[in-house]
Amino acid sequence: MYDKQLIEEIVAEILKEKKVLREKNKPVLHVIHADGHKDELIEKLESSWALEWVDPTSIDGSESISQAIFPHVDQDLFVKSALGITDTPKSDSFAKLVRNGAAIHFMLDRSMEWIHTQPEKVPAPYLSKMRAYEKELRSYHVSILKPDEVPPPPNKKSDSPFYFNGKLLNQEEINKWPYSDIHISQKTIITPLARDTARDANISITIEES
């Protein structure tokens, strides 16, 4: 006669070991946030990344963090990070990560969606100023993600928001590209004007191997 409880314990242990193995095979992404609260986007991140939560007050600049994400970035952190102001734990931790050369992702809060639209009520000079801050952040190699987007793991191409699937990369495509990096195939044709525009906008073009 089989010991049902023992079998369940063995199955649970096997599943646990498989989960640990899957996590080991995922790249690490440090989530800069004071608490480990999970929402739909965080759960989406977990499908491709091994998440490690970091309290911004604990970052002293000596950590070996290569990939970091700030979830739900509001206008306060957005502007202060662009201007180099470090009077809050999050803006201070951002500055330290930039100085350490970490790859940083800003996951914008839904309250910031208007930056990428054409809101009628927002004065044009104000919108222009906010987009200038975005350009400044991109010059620090910060990836600006819309509220429903998550950063792809390294070397993941086809479903990556950083990967351009078109056959021709021209100036128009560069002008509307929202990130600091654009990855293309070896077969993609790049116009000279697109290269110049990308350089002026601090957008890095990476040609992926087939």
N, C-alpha and C positions, 0 to 999 in steps of 0.2 A: 504494500500500500504506500502510495506516495505522500510525502509530507508537503501539503499544499502551501503552508507558510514558508517553508524552506525554499520551495520553488519560486515563490513570489519574491523572496529576498534576493535570490540569485538573479532573476530577471531584472529586478530593480538595479542591482549592482552593475549588470552588463550595460543597461541603458545609461547609467550614470557615467560609466567609463567611455561609452561612445560619445556622449555629450562633451566630456572633457577633451577627447581627441579632436572633435570638431572645433572646439574653441581654440585648441593649440594651433590648428591649421589656418585660423583667421588672423588677419593683421590687427594690431592693437590700435584702438582709437580712444584717446583720453577725452572724456566728457567733462568740460569745465563748468561745474555747477555745484552749488552748496549742498544740494540733497540729491538722492538717487531716485527721485520721482520719475516713473515711467509713463509715457503717453504713446500714442499711435506711432509717431515718428521715431521715438527711441526704440520701440519694438521693431520697426522697419530697419533701423541701423543694426540691430542685433543679428539680423539674418546674414549680414556680410562682414561684420566687424566683431572683434572681441572687445567689449567696452570696459573701460576702467574709469571710475568716477573720481574726479579730483576737486576738492574744495579749493576755490580760488584763493582763499586766505592762507592756504598751506604752500603755495608756490613761492619758492625763494630764488628761483633762477638756476638752481644747480641740478634740477631734474633732467633726465634724459627722455624728453618727450619729443617724438618725431611727428606725430599726427595728433592734432587737437581740434575739438569742435566746441563752439559756444552755442548751445541751443537757445531758441527764443530770444534772439538779439533784438533789443528795443532801441529806440532812437538815442537814448542817453549813451549806451555803450557804443553804438554805431559812430556817433559824432566824436565822442571822446577818444576812441581808438584811432580814428583818422587824424585827429589833431595832436595825439601824443599826450593827452591829459590822463593822469594816473591817480585820481582822487577817490576811486572806488576799488574794492577788491578785484572785480572783474577787469576793469580797465588797466589796473596795475599788473594783473597776471597776464593780460594780453601783451603788454609792453615787454615783459620778461620773456615770454615765449617767442616774440618777434626777434628779440636780441639773441636768442639761442638758436635761431634758424629753423624753428618748428614750422611744419605745414599746418596752416590754420584755416578752419572752415567756419564761416558765420552762417548759422541757420536763422534766417530772419523770422521775427515774430510776425503774426498776421497783421498786426497794427502797422507794419512797414510795407505792406503790399503796394501802397500807392506810389512808391518810388519807381516801380517798374510799369506803371500804367500812365494814363494821361488824365489825371483828375482835374475837372473843370474848376473846382473851387480853390485849388492850390495855386497861389501866384507863381508865375513862370520863374521869376528870379529865385524864389525859395526852392522850387523843385530843382532848378539848375544847381543851386548850392549843395543840395543833398546828393545829387548825382556826382558832383565834383568830389564830395567826401567818399563816395563809393569808388570812384576812380583812384583816389588816394590810397584807399585800402587795398585795391587790386595791385597797386604798385608795390605794396609790401608782400605780394604773392598770397593774399588772402582770397579764398574762394567764397564768393557771395552766393548763398543758396536761397532760393525762394522757399516759402513756408512748407511746401509739399515735396521738396527735394531733399535727398540725402547724398552725401559724397560717396562715390563708388570706391571699392577697394582697389589697390594698385593692380594694374594690368588687366582690369576688367573693361572691355571695350564697348561692345555693341549697345549695352543698356546704360552706359555712362553718360551723364549730362555734359561731361568734358570732351566727349568724342564727337567729332564732326563727321557725319556719314556721307556728305555730298561729294561729288566728283570734282567740283570747282570751288575753291575758297577765294572769294573776292572781297573787295573793300566793304560791300554792303553786308556780307555775313559777319565780318569783323566788327563793324559798327554796332550790330545788334547782339553780339556775343556778350553774355552777362558775367563771364568768369575770367579769372586771371590766367587760365591755361586752356589751350585747345589742342586736342590730340587728333591727328589725321592719319590716313593710310598712306603708304608709299605711292599709291596710284593717284592720290588726290593732287590736282594741279593748283598751285598757289600763284596768284598774280603778284607782280612786283608791288603794286599799290596796296595789296592786302598785307604784304610783309611790312611795308612802311607804316601802315595804319596800326598794325599790331604792335610794332615797336614803340610808336608814339603813345599808345594806350597801355603800355606795359603788359601786353598779353604775350605769354610764352607759347610758341608753336612747337609741338613735339611730334615727330614723325615716327609712328609705331612700326615695328617690324612685322612682316606678314606671319 
